Amino acid sequence: MKPDIGVYYDLADQISGMNPPSLSYLAREWPELEAWRTMGRAKVLELLAFNPPSMPLNATVDSKREDGDLVVEDISYDMPYGPRARGLFIYPKDRNADEKMPAIVALHDHGGFKYFGKEKIAAIPNEPHILHEFKKGCYGGRSWATELAKRGFAVLAVDAFLFGSRRIPVESLNEEMQKQFKGLEPDSREYIEKYNHLAAEMEHIIAKTIFAAGSTWPGIFTYEDRRSIDYLLTRPEVDSSRIGCGGLSGGGLRTIFLAGLDPRIKCAICVGFMSTFREMLRNHIKCHTWMLYVPHLSRFLDMPDLISLHAPAPLMVQYNIDDELYTLEGQRKADQKLKQIYGKMGRSDNYCGKFYQGPHKFDVEMQEDAFKWFEKWLK
């Protein structure tokens, strides 16, 4: 297949080849692991360019219900901008009240489906058929955050920036955009599909606006995901020394940044989002959301280098052999790099890279392997 940018692919490849990631743990012999990690995280935070003023969560439990053997709380808390973030906090009903639980920040995907966020990975009453269809395609028909809570974890799933409760309200858009929704019933299939289509068309506008303002999209969603950990630390049920995170696709991307940058994450699982950047340049940049891009990041850290800032803490990466978002070679190179990094740290057993048959997904087989990984390291 010819390159997506024609004759100028060679230029992009040359630029990438001239700028190997200088802060990779494999780039040279670093005197101290912690000094390397501190330097790497500082550079990433500088490039993310987003550090809003601190503000209290002002968190509330808005409703509470039982779902079989689980307790499900609808929670919300403030952000310094936009609507309150809404989430689901799910945990076993019959837990030992004297024992604190391990907790997982469950990070939902992108999936071209911004109308919903947390609901894509957690069970909700009266689930719309369009959501059921989505879960069948991406998750083997399961609500994996809910399934994980059944294993004895406290699970927090919160809407990401621009998804679900954090999406851009239609009524806040200009009149021309609002016309598309005239006569449509909110939450109807047609309304949801039209919103998802509009949200996809708006991504380049949002990204360019954020860049022009002096920040980055990953800077914003990483700040918000770290705020999820802040919320977990307010819960008396949670053991702060046993917090993990994970997710598929856009949730895998969010895992890379959250686990790489926040030491409170003790175990991570990245699903369907791992490659070297260079292997994506020829034909796969077009496959990805604007959420991925941080200007100049690849000069310092490649994608596997970024999540290796979490090392030597336990990390599982799940790869799909026929994943249309990456070349298989790019996935294998990332896997090999992570093996080398963990090996250089003397902790080879703390990294697990697994390849699965099939396309981009987090199916039941993969979920079961992921759950066992969390159980191994956090229970």
PAKE-656789 format. One record per atom (N, C-alpha, C): z, x, y. Coordinates in steps of 0.05 Angstrom, whole numbers, padded with zeros to 5 digits, always signed. Each point is the difference from the previous one (the first is absolute). Layout:
BEGIN
ZXY...
//
This chain:
BEGIN
+00000+00017-00024+00000-00017+00024+00000+00018+00025-00017-00008+00019-00001+00016+00025+00025-00004+00016+00007+00020+00017+00025-00002+00016-00002-00023+00020+00023-00011+00006+00001-00023+00018-00008+00007+00029+00003+00025+00007-00008+00008+00027-00024+00019+00000-00015-00002-00022-00026+00014-00002+00002+00030+00004-00017+00011+00017-00001+00029+00003+00025+00012+00011+00018-00017+00012+00024+00011+00012+00024+00001-00019-00005-00007-00025+00022+00003-00019+00006+00030-00003-00020+00017+00000+00005+00029-00003+00018+00010+00022-00003-00011+00024+00018+00008+00022+00029-00008-00006+00004-00025-00009+00027-00009-00007+00012+00017-00022-00016+00006-00020+00010+00016-00023+00007+00028+00010-00017+00011+00017+00005+00027+00011+00026+00001+00016+00004-00020+00017+00025-00002+00016+00024+00000-00019-00002-00017-00021+00023-00002-00019+00004+00026-00014-00021+00013-00008+00002+00026-00014+00012+00022+00017-00006-00001+00026+00010+00020+00019+00030-00004+00007+00011-00024-00007+00027-00006+00008+00017-00009-00023+00005+00018-00019+00017-00007-00023+00028-00006+00011+00015-00018-00013+00026-00009+00010+00020+00023+00002+00006+00008+00024+00016+00024+00004+00029-00003-00007+00010-00025-00001+00028-00005-00006+00005-00009-00029-00021+00001-00016+00003-00006-00029+00021+00019-00012+00015-00009-00019+00020+00017-00013-00014+00022-00016-00026-00004-00006-00015+00020-00015-00015+00019+00019+00001-00004+00026-00015+00016+00019+00010+00029+00001+00026+00004-00004+00011+00027+00000+00028-00002-00013+00013+00023+00000+00028+00001-00010+00018-00007+00023+00013-00023-00002+00019-00009+00020+00028+00011-00007+00014+00012+00020+00026+00012-00006+00020-00020-00011+00001-00024+00012+00019-00020-00009-00013-00027-00002+00006-00015-00021-00011-00026-00005+00007-00019+00023+00025-00001+00009+00008-00019+00021-00013+00007+00026-00003+00026+00006-00013+00008+00025-00029-00010+00000-00014+00003-00023-00028-00010-00002-00001-00030+00004+00018-00014-00013+00000-00029+00002+00006-00010+00029+00019+00013+00012+00006-00007+00028-00023+00005+00018-00014+00022-00003-00024+00006+00016-00022-00020-00005-00004-00006-00026-00021-00019-00007+00005-00028+00011+00024-00009-00003+00007-00027+00011-00002-00001+00030+00009+00021+00013-00002+00001+00029-00029-00001+00010-00017+00014-00014-00029-00001+00008-00012-00028-00004+00007-00012-00023-00011-00027-00005+00010-00020+00021+00026+00001+00006+00011-00018+00020-00012+00005+00028-00006+00025+00006-00014+00006+00025-00027-00013+00000-00015+00002-00022-00027-00011-00001+00000-00031-00001+00021-00011-00012+00002-00029-00001+00005-00012+00028+00013+00015+00017+00003-00007+00029+00010-00028+00005+00022-00007-00015+00011-00026+00005+00031+00001-00004+00014-00003+00021+00029+00001-00001+00012-00018+00021+00000-00026-00005+00010-00020+00020+00030+00003+00004+00010-00011+00021+00029+00001+00005+00015-00014-00023+00023+00010-00006+00016-00012-00022+00010-00027+00009+00002-00018-00019+00011-00027+00005+00013-00010-00025+00020-00017+00002+00014-00010-00023-00018-00019-00016+00006-00002-00026-00016-00018-00017+00005-00029+00006+00024-00007+00007+00008-00028+00004-00010-00017-00024+00006+00010-00024-00011-00012-00024+00015-00026-00007-00014-00018-00012+00012-00026-00009-00011-00007-00027+00016-00014-00015-00009-00013-00025-00007-00029+00008-00025-00007-00001-00009-00025+00010+00001-00023-00020-00002+00007-00026+00004-00019-00021+00005+00015-00026+00010-00014-00019+00008+00012-00026-00004-00020-00022-00012+00009-00022-00005-00018-00023+00002+00016-00026+00002-00015-00021+00000+00013-00027-00027-00005-00013-00010+00020-00013-00025-00001-00015+00005+00011-00028+00008-00018-00018+00008+00009-00027+00025+00017+00001-00002+00025-00009+00022+00018+00000+00002+00017+00025-00015-00007+00020-00001+00015+00025+00010-00015+00024+00010+00014+00019+00005-00011+00027-00022+00010+00019-00011-00018+00015-00021+00007+00019+00009-00008+00028+00002+00020+00017+00007-00005+00028-00024+00004+00018-00005-00019+00018-00019+00004+00021+00015+00013+00023-00008+00024+00007+00014+00015+00021-00019+00006+00023+00011+00007+00023-00017+00008+00022+00016+00019+00018-00014+00016+00015+00013+00018+00020-00020+00006+00022+00011+00010+00022-00016+00005+00024-00016+00026-00002-00022+00000+00013-00016+00024+00006-00001+00004+00030-00005+00024+00010-00002+00004+00029-00024-00014+00012-00017-00011-00016-00025-00012+00010-00009-00021-00021-00014-00020+00010-00011-00020-00019+00021-00019-00012-00009-00017-00019+00019-00019-00012+00021+00014-00017+00022-00014-00006+00019+00010-00019-00013+00006-00027+00009+00021-00013-00010+00006-00027+00015-00017-00020-00015-00013-00017+00012-00017-00021-00004+00012-00027+00020-00003-00017-00002+00012-00026+00015-00016-00021-00003+00009-00025+00015-00012-00022+00018+00021-00013+00025-00006-00002+00019+00018-00013+00008-00014-00027-00007+00013-00022+00002-00012-00026+00018+00017-00018+00019-00013-00014+00018+00015-00017+00011-00018-00022+00010+00012-00022+00010-00016-00023+00024-00017+00008+00000-00024-00010+00022-00019+00006+00026+00008-00013-00001+00010-00024+00024+00005-00015+00008+00030+00001-00006+00013+00021+00007+00028+00003+00031+00003+00001+00009+00024-00007+00028+00007+00003+00006+00004+00029+00017-00017+00012+00005+00002+00029+00013+00026+00008+00013+00014-00019+00014+00025+00007-00019+00024-00001-00024-00004-00010-00019+00022-00002-00023-00003+00020-00007+00022+00013-00023+00000+00018-00025+00004-00016-00022-00012+00009-00025+00000-00014-00020+00021+00011-00017+00011-00017-00023+00015+00011-00018-00019+00014-00014+00010+00020-00018-00018+00016-00028+00012+00002-00019-00018+00003-00028+00008+00003-00012-00013+00025-00012+00016+00016-00017-00011+00022-00027-00005-00012-00007-00025-00005-00025-00008-00012-00021-00004+00022-00020+00017+00000-00020+00001+00021-00026-00014-00008-00006-00022+00013-00023-00016-00007-00026+00015+00008-00022-00009-00012-00026+00012+00004-00013-00010+00027-00024+00011+00004-00017-00010+00022-00018-00022-00012-00018+00008-00018-00016-00019-00015-00019-00018+00016-00004+00007+00026-00017-00018+00016+00012-00027+00003+00027-00002-00003+00014-00026+00000+00024+00002+00018-00004-00004+00026+00022+00004+00019+00016-00026+00005-00011-00023-00009+00015-00025+00006+00027+00001-00013+00002+00012-00024+00025+00003-00014+00007+00030-00001+00026+00005-00004+00009+00028-00004+00017+00000-00025+00026-00003+00004+00020+00001-00022-00006-00019-00023-00012-00023+00007-00006-00020-00020-00021+00009-00021-00015+00022+00007-00019+00010-00019+00012+00014-00024+00026+00008+00003+00013+00015-00022+00026-00014-00009+00008-00021+00013+00025-00014-00007-00006-00030-00005+00014-00012-00019-00004-00028-00006+00012-00017+00022-00015-00021+00006+00009-00020+00020-00005-00028-00011+00016-00019+00009-00004-00028-00009-00028-00010+00010-00012-00017-00016-00025-00013+00007-00021+00020+00009-00004+00021-00016-00018+00021+00007-00029-00011+00003-00013+00006+00022-00028-00010+00004-00018+00012-00021-00021-00015-00008-00018+00009-00021-00014+00026+00008-00006+00003+00026-00014+00024+00009+00017+00025-00004+00027-00004+00002+00018+00022-00005+00002+00006-00030+00000-00021-00016+00001+00003-00029-00025+00015-00010-00023-00006+00011-00024+00014-00007+00001+00030+00008+00011+00005+00023+00003+00028+00009+00017+00016-00019+00023-00012-00007+00018+00014-00018-00012+00005-00028-00016-00019-00009-00014+00003-00025-00019+00024+00000-00014+00004+00022-00019+00022+00002+00013+00027+00004+00021+00001+00016+00013+00026+00006+00024+00007-00017+00014-00020-00009+00026+00005-00013+00004-00012-00027-00023-00006-00013+00002-00013-00027+00014-00026+00001-00001-00014+00023+00012-00026+00002+00030+00000+00005+00012+00024+00003+00029+00001+00004+00008+00005+00029+00025-00009+00006+00012+00007+00026+00019+00023-00006-00010+00025+00004+00014+00023-00011+00027+00005+00013+00003-00007+00025+00026+00004+00013+00021-00017-00013-00007-00025-00007+00018-00018-00013+00006+00010-00028-00020+00009-00014+00003+00010-00028+00019+00024+00000-00002+00017+00020+00017+00024+00002+00029-00008+00005+00005-00020+00016+00027-00010+00004+00013-00009-00026-00016-00011-00018+00011-00009-00026+00010+00024-00016-00008+00024+00007+00009+00024-00015+00026+00011+00012+00012-00014+00018+00026+00009+00011-00001+00015+00026-00023-00003+00014-00003+00013+00026+00003-00021+00023+00010+00010+00023-00002-00016+00024-00027+00008+00012-00017-00020+00006-00027+00006+00009-00004-00013+00027-00010+00016+00019-00006-00009+00027-00030+00001+00005-00012-00022+00006-00029-00001+00007-00002-00013+00028-00010+00016+00019-00002-00009+00028-00029+00001+00009-00008-00018+00016-00027-00001+00011-00005+00025+00017-00023+00013-00006-00008+00024+00016-00012-00008+00026-00002+00019+00018-00014-00003+00026-00027-00014-00004-00004-00023+00012-00025-00015+00000-00004-00017-00025+00020-00003-00017-00002-00016-00024+00022-00022+00001-00007-00023-00012+00020-00021-00003+00013-00008+00026+00026+00002+00001+00015-00008+00024-00005+00019+00023-00012+00024-00006-00006+00019+00021-00030+00000+00007-00015-00020-00010-00028-00001+00007-00003-00010+00029-00024+00004+00011-00006-00009+00027-00003-00031-00001+00017-00015+00015-00003-00029+00000-00027-00008+00012-00013-00019-00012-00026-00009+00010+00002-00009+00029+00022-00014+00006+00002-00011+00028+00003+00022+00021+00005+00025-00009+00003+00022+00020-00027+00014+00005-00021-00008-00016-00026+00013+00003-00016-00014+00023-00022+00013+00007-00016-00012+00022-00013-00026-00010-00010-00016+00019-00010-00026-00006-00024+00000-00019-00017+00021+00003-00023+00001-00018+00008+00004-00029+00020+00016-00005+00010+00004-00027+00014-00025-00010+00014-00013+00017+00015-00024-00009-00019-00023-00008-00024+00000+00011-00020-00021-00006-00006-00002-00030+00001+00024-00014-00006+00001-00028+00019-00018-00017+00024-00005+00011+00020-00014-00016+00003-00029+00009-00017-00009+00018+00002-00027+00010-00005-00020-00023+00018-00019-00003-00004-00020-00021+00010+00008-00027+00009+00025-00003+00009+00009-00026+00031-00003-00002+00009-00007-00024+00028-00004-00004+00013+00027-00007+00021+00009+00016+00013+00025-00007+00010+00000-00029-00002+00023-00013+00007+00004-00028-00020-00012-00019-00021-00013+00009-00021-00009-00018-00016+00024-00009-00014-00003-00023-00016+00022-00010-00020+00010+00020-00014-00019+00013-00021+00008+00020+00013+00014+00023+00023-00009+00009+00013+00013+00023+00008+00029-00008+00012+00003-00024+00009+00026-00009-00024+00019-00003-00022-00009-00012-00023+00017-00004-00012+00008+00027-00001-00019+00019-00011+00007+00026+00018+00020+00015+00026-00003-00003+00018+00019+00013-00003+00028-00012-00002+00001-00027-00004+00027-00012-00026+00013+00009-00021-00016+00002-00025+00011+00010+00002+00010+00028+00013-00016+00017+00003+00009+00028+00017+00025+00002+00022+00001-00016+00017+00023+00000-00014+00025-00008-00019-00002-00019-00016+00023-00008-00018+00009+00023-00012-00019+00013-00018+00007+00023+00015+00013+00023+00026-00007+00002+00016+00010+00023+00012+00028-00005-00002+00010-00025+00013+00026-00006-00009+00022+00018-00026+00002+00005-00009+00023+00016+00009-00003+00029+00003-00025+00010+00010-00004+00027+00029+00008+00001+00015-00008-00020+00029+00006+00000+00004+00030-00001-00015+00013-00018+00003+00029-00003-00007+00015+00025-00023-00007+00012-00008+00013+00025+00019-00005+00022+00011-00024+00001+00020-00006+00021+00025+00017-00003+00009+00002-00025+00024+00016-00005-00005+00030+00006-00024+00010-00008-00006+00028+00006-00002+00004+00030-00013-00018+00014-00003+00003+00029+00026-00002+00015+00019-00014-00012+00027-00003+00012+00017+00025-00005-00010+00017-00019+00015+00025-00005+00016+00001-00025-00005-00018-00019+00015-00001-00024-00018-00002-00024+00011-00007-00024-00015-00003-00024+00009-00024-00016-00017-00012-00015+00007-00023-00017+00020+00009-00021-00004+00022-00014+00021+00008-00020+00027+00006+00013+00000+00009+00025+00025+00004+00014+00016-00026+00002-00015-00022+00006+00013-00026+00003+00010-00011-00026-00017+00000-00021+00009-00012-00025+00022+00017-00014-00001+00027+00005+00021+00016-00012+00027-00005+00014+00000-00003+00026+00024-00007+00014+00011-00026-00011-00017-00020-00004+00010-00026-00009+00010+00002-00029-00013+00016-00017+00009+00003-00027+00027+00015-00002+00004+00019+00018+00026+00013+00001+00022-00019+00009-00008-00019+00016+00020-00021+00009+00008-00017-00024-00017-00003-00020+00008-00014-00024+00023+00014-00014+00000+00026+00000+00022+00015-00012+00025-00004+00017-00003+00000+00026+00023-00006+00018+00013-00026-00008-00017-00020-00006+00011-00026-00008+00015+00002-00027-00012+00014-00019+00013+00002-00026+00028+00013+00003+00003+00018+00018+00026+00013+00004+00021-00018+00012-00008-00023+00010+00019-00020+00010+00011-00018-00023-00013+00002-00023+00007-00018-00022+00022+00012-00018+00022-00013-00003+00022+00011-00016-00008+00002-00030-00020-00015-00008-00008+00001-00028-00015+00025-00008-00010+00015+00020-00019+00022-00005+00014+00027+00000-00007+00016-00020+00009+00028-00002-00019+00017+00016+00009+00011+00022-00017+00014+00019-00011+00026-00012+00012+00010-00022-00010+00024-00012-00021-00005-00021-00007-00026-00004-00019-00007-00021-00021-00019+00011-00015+00009+00019-00021-00016+00013-00028+00012-00007-00018-00017-00009-00027+00009-00006-00020-00017+00015-00025+00007-00002-00021-00016+00012-00026+00002-00016-00018-00019+00003-00025+00001-00014-00018-00022+00008-00026+00003-00007-00019-00022+00006-00028+00009-00008-00017-00021-00001-00029+00004-00006-00017+00001+00025-00020+00018-00001-00021+00000+00021+00012+00005+00027-00001-00019+00019+00013+00004+00025+00029+00004-00003+00012-00011-00021+00028+00006-00006+00004+00028-00010-00021+00011-00014+00001+00028-00008-00002+00018+00024-00017-00007+00019-00002+00015+00025+00027+00000+00014+00012-00023+00002+00026-00001+00014+00021+00016-00015-00002+00001-00027+00018+00016-00016-00003+00029+00007-00025+00009+00003-00005+00029+00007+00015+00008+00025-00002-00017+00021+00014+00007+00025+00030-00004-00002+00009-00022-00012+00028-00006-00001+00015+00020-00017-00010+00006-00024+00014+00019-00017-00002+00028+00011-00023+00006+00012-00004+00027+00011+00018+00006+00024+00006-00021+00015+00015+00005+00025+00029-00008+00000+00008-00017-00018+00028-00010+00001+00016+00009-00024+00020+00018+00005+00016+00011-00022+00017-00020-00014+00003-00024+00011+00016-00021-00013-00015-00011-00025-00026+00004-00002-00015-00008-00024+00005+00022-00022+00011-00009-00022+00007+00019-00021-00020+00000-00023-00017-00020-00002-00020-00002-00021-00023-00017+00010-00025+00008-00006-00023-00014+00011-00022-00003-00021-00015-00022+00003-00023-00006-00017-00023-00008+00018-00021+00016-00001-00024-00004+00016-00022-00010-00019-00011-00024+00005-00019-00012-00018-00027-00004+00014-00021+00012-00012-00027-00006+00011-00005+00010+00028+00013+00021+00008-00005+00012+00026+00006+00029+00000-00018+00016-00013+00004+00029+00000-00026+00014-00005-00007+00019+00017-00024+00016-00002+00003+00023+00020-00017+00020-00003-00003+00019+00022-00017-00013+00021+00004+00007+00025-00016-00011+00022-00029+00010-00003-00004+00025-00007-00027+00011+00000-00018-00015-00020+00011-00008-00023-00016-00015-00019-00007-00028+00009+00012-00009+00021-00006-00027+00010-00022+00000+00021-00006+00023+00011-00018+00002+00023-00028-00010-00005-00011+00005-00024-00028-00006-00005-00006-00030-00001+00015-00015-00015-00006-00028-00004+00023-00020+00000+00024+00010+00005+00023-00018-00004+00018-00005+00025-00007+00012+00022+00015-00006+00024-00004-00030+00008-00024-00010-00005-00007-00027+00008+00016-00021-00017+00012+00009-00022+00014-00018-00018+00028-00007+00011+00009+00015+00020+00028-00001+00007+00006-00013+00027+00023-00012+00001+00010-00011+00025+00005+00021+00021+00000-00009+00025+00007+00018+00022+00029+00008-00001+00016-00013-00017+00028+00007-00003+00004+00029-00010-00020+00012-00012+00002+00026-00012+00001+00023+00019-00012-00003+00024-00008+00024+00014+00019+00010+00022+00007+00026-00002+00016+00014+00019-00016+00024+00009-00010+00000+00025-00016+00022+00009+00014+00027-00005-00016+00019-00011+00008+00028-00005+00019+00004-00023+00009-00021-00013+00020+00003-00021-00010+00019-00022-00026-00003-00008-00010+00016-00023-00001+00029+00006+00002+00008+00026+00001+00029+00006+00027+00012-00009+00020-00017-00003+00027+00009-00007+00008-00008-00028-00006-00025-00008+00008-00010-00026-00021-00018-00011-00008+00004-00025-00017-00018-00014+00016-00024-00010-00013-00020-00011+00015-00024-00009+00022+00008-00020-00006+00015-00021+00021+00008-00018+00022+00017+00012-00008+00017+00020+00020+00016+00014+00020-00017+00015-00010-00022+00012+00017-00018+00016+00022-00012-00018-00007-00011-00023+00020-00011-00016+00017+00021-00014-00010+00025-00001+00016+00021-00012+00023+00008+00018+00001-00009+00024+00024+00004+00017+00024-00013-00012-00005-00019-00019+00021-00014-00015+00010+00018-00023-00016+00019-00008+00007+00017-00023+00024+00018+00006+00015+00007-00021-00004-00005-00028+00012-00026-00010+00006-00019+00018+00010-00026-00009-00021-00014-00018+00008-00017-00018-00019-00012-00019-00022-00016+00013-00024+00005-00011-00025-00013+00010-00018-00007-00023-00009-00025-00001-00021-00008-00018-00024-00008+00016-00024+00009-00008-00025-00009+00012-00016-00012-00022-00009-00025+00004-00017-00014-00019-00029-00001+00010-00018+00010-00015-00029+00002+00007-00016-00019-00018-00020-00013+00012-00019-00015-00016-00026+00015-00002-00009+00004-00025-00024+00017-00005-00025-00011+00014-00003-00027+00000-00023-00012+00012+00005-00011+00028+00020+00011+00014+00008-00009+00026-00024+00004+00020-00009-00021+00011-00023+00001+00018+00006+00013+00027+00026+00004+00006+00007+00011+00026+00000+00030+00002-00003+00013-00024+00001+00029-00001-00019+00011-00020-00007+00025+00002-00013+00014-00023+00021+00007-00020-00008+00001-00025+00019+00008-00021+00008+00029+00004-00019+00016+00010+00005+00028+00005+00022+00003+00022-00002-00016+00021+00020+00001+00021+00028-00007-00010+00001-00020-00018+00026-00007-00012+00011+00022-00017-00018+00012-00016+00009+00022-00018+00009+00024+00015-00013+00006+00022+00008+00023+00017+00027-00005+00012+00005-00025+00009+00026-00007+00011+00022+00002-00021-00006-00010-00024+00019+00002-00022+00007+00029-00006-00021+00017-00002+00005+00028-00006+00016+00013+00022-00005-00006+00025+00015+00012+00022+00030-00008-00002+00005-00025-00006+00028-00009-00002+00014+00013-00024-00014+00004-00021+00011+00014-00023+00007+00029+00008-00018+00013+00015+00005+00028+00008+00024+00001+00019+00002-00019+00018+00022+00001+00020+00027-00004-00015+00002-00020-00017+00025-00005-00014+00006+00024-00019-00021+00012-00012+00004+00023-00017+00010+00024+00016-00011+00004+00024+00009+00022+00017+00029-00003+00008+00009-00026+00002+00028-00005+00007+00018+00001-00024-00012+00004-00024+00016+00002-00024+00009-00027-00010-00014-00022+00008+00009-00027-00008-00024-00016-00011-00015+00012-00018-00024-00013-00010+00005-00028-00011+00023-00004-00013+00006-00026-00013+00005-00022+00021+00003+00007+00025+00005-00020+00020-00025-00013+00011-00023+00010-00009-00026-00012+00008-00014-00011-00025-00010-00025+00002-00015-00012-00021-00026-00012+00012-00022+00011-00008-00026-00012+00009-00013-00012-00025-00006-00026+00002-00012-00014-00023-00026-00013+00008-00020+00003-00018-00027-00012+00005-00004-00023-00019-00010-00022+00011-00004-00025-00015-00029-00009+00001-00009-00012-00021-00027-00011+00000-00002-00024+00019-00023-00003+00013-00004-00023+00016-00002+00005+00030-00005-00021+00015-00004+00002+00029+00027+00001+00015-00002-00003+00026+00023+00000+00019+00019-00023-00007+00025+00007-00008+00018-00021-00009+00028+00011-00005+00019-00018-00005+00027+00007-00009+00007-00021-00021-00012+00003-00023+00002-00021-00021+00027+00002-00015+00003-00017-00020+00026-00002-00014+00007+00026-00013-00019+00013-00013+00005+00026-00013+00010+00020+00020-00012+00002+00023+00008+00019+00020+00027-00008+00011+00005-00025+00004+00026-00009+00010+00022+00008-00019-00004-00004-00026+00020+00006-00019+00007+00030+00000-00021+00017+00003+00005+00029+00002+00015+00006+00026-00007-00013+00021+00013+00005+00026+00030-00009-00002+00005-00023-00012+00028-00009-00002+00017+00020-00016-00012+00010-00021+00015+00020-00016+00006+00025+00016-00019+00008+00017+00005+00023+00017+00023-00005+00019+00000-00023+00013+00023-00006+00018+00026-00001-00016-00001-00012-00024+00025-00002-00016+00010+00028-00008-00019+00018-00007+00008+00027-00008+00015+00015+00022-00009-00003+00025+00010+00017+00021+00021-00014+00018+00001-00026+00000+00018-00014+00019+00022-00016-00014+00000-00001-00026+00021-00016-00014+00019+00019-00014
//
